[in-house]
Amino acid sequence: MASLVILQGGEAKSFPLTQAETVLGRLPECTIQLESNMVSRKHARVLKEGDQFLIEDLGSGNGSLVNGKKVEGKAVLKHEDRIKLGPILLRFEADGAARPAVRRPVMPPSPAGGPTQTFNLDMSGEDTATIMGSVGNQGGFGMLDVRPEQKLKAVLEISKSLAGSVDLQGLLPRILKTLFEVFPHADRGCILLKDASGKMIPAAQKHRRGEEDATVKLSRTILNKVLTEKTGVLSADAAGDAAFTGSESISNLSIRSMMCVPMLGLDGEPMGVINIDTQNPLNQFKKEDLDLLLAVAGQAALSYESARLLVSHMERMKQESEMEIAKAVQIALLPSSMPKAEGYQFFACYEAAQAVGGDYYDAFALEDGRICLSFGDVAGKGVPGALVMSRMATVVQSTMKHVPDVGEAIMAINEAMCSNMVEGRFVTYVLGVIDPKTNEMTLSIAGHMSPIIRKTDGTLEEFAEDQIGLPIGVVDGFPYDVITRKIEPGELVVIYTDGVSEAMNPAGGLYGEDTVRNFVKRSWTNAEELGKALLADVRKHANGRAQNDDITIMAFGRAPA
């Protein structure tokens, strides 16, 4: 099946192209959502026409590139074509292309503090071994109605041995130790696990006699059968059996009897294998031993997967605890109270879509009595956005203490952020200073939506597009325009992030910029009333739908004459 693979953050995430039309963009309703402010809401689409797949740009701001060439109209996609939408890189994989394997934990070759062990998996050559016996795997535990008492005893024994263990590194050796108790005539045992590429990696090994050769070789024929058919395999006498003459990896070691069974994960797929052999000709393994090992391996695999999931859960809990700390740190960066100025009122609220977010605001008094207002939206949300946000907050505070002019200050802020900005991370930003003595407001807008000014007669005023410069962190030395305007008595100003206008209801409908404007047009007594009412109306529109983006609102204005 053809697919698109997103290459981001050192990881590759595959999306199968199962529909006739696959839309890519920033909106959650897109088939594939791309989290970047440099990606348009509906940026591009991939169309399936017969056996071909074509990509078409949907009038995006930054265009769509295939192998570095801008897409004009529709472009046919070929296997391993590189697609770039804004800062997001994707790769097209045609039907039949290999898919990345699911990553599973892989144990080191030897337990911590244990002796170094040598594994040699002989996977070369086309051996033609014929399997002497096999047992089908019924749900990972074999046929439980065969020797049920002995199977139950063995399963309980290994469950008791592994109960409560969360030490993944020490769990597999304990499994082998218990197996040697279940099969007292076993001489050697080893466990192999699959790595991310699907290769079998040695994870644990045990020998009953420590002085013997520690090298373990396995037949590719047997290993492939166990993994592909999910069955247990028995060789009654591998060294003397003519059927295994082509399997040098077994015959060289004179193995008298061996068993190899799969360890099935919770998804029913083999996560590894257990191999046990004996060189005692008087105690060869029998088919009932294979069936018993299959049942024990099922419990061993379940214990290992349970321990792995428990470890993953514990790590998740630790991460959530750390995120709560990060949330508290980020909130501490925001002003604990809004500044006071006679005849003025200031209000701001912030709600992150995740534990931490990329929206930002600040409001504080300068030494000369003027009020500085700083408002931004970092490209992206979550931890990456929060890190950029914290740096932005520090840069603004330090800059405004030494550079009182708005035009000079925003260029200094942009220069500082450009010096170490990660590609694809930028900040749409508004910097403003209000002089309560003259009632003059000085603004500079960097890529953000224009503030909305509600006049006393209920009409709205917004600044022109040509007065809005590039976002912070995009081009060093960019000359930003400075806008000066007097705030009249009774006028209110609202600044908001796109988490407000792009809030969605359960049906997928956006709140919209026009809704924001119409809401601001209503009659309001002060800035706090307007800000709180706007936030409540956005929540009412969402009607319980999970927040898709950070929501931040700042409102301020003069009291009526």
Secondary structure, 3 states (H helix, E strand, C coil): CCEEEEEECCEEEEEECCCCEEEEECCCCCCEECCCCCCCCCCEEEEEECCEEEEEECCCCCCEEECCEECCCEEECCCCCEEEECCEEEEEECCCCCCCCCCCCCCCCCCCCCCCCCECCCCCCCCCCCCCEEECCCCCCCCCCCCHHHHHHHHHHHHHHHCCCCCHHHHHHHHHHHHHHHCCCCCEEEEEEECCCCCEEEEEEEECCCCCCCCECCCHHHHHHHHHHCCEEEECCCCCCHHHCCCHHHHCCCCCEEEEEEEECCCCCEEEEEEEEECCCCCCCCHHHHHHHHHHHHHHHHHHHHHHHHHHHHHHHHHHHHHHHHHHHHHHHCCCCCCCCCCEEEEEEEECCCCCCCEEEEEEECCCCCEEEEEEEECCCHHHHHHHHHHHHHHHHHHHHHCCCHHHHHHHHHHHHHHCCCCCCCEEEEEEEEECCCCEEEEEEEECCCCEEECCCCCEECCCHHHEECCECCCCCCCCCCEEEECCCCCEEEEECHHHHCCECCCCCECCHHHHHHHHHCCCCCHHHHHHHHHHHHHHHHCCCCCCCCEEEEEEEECCC
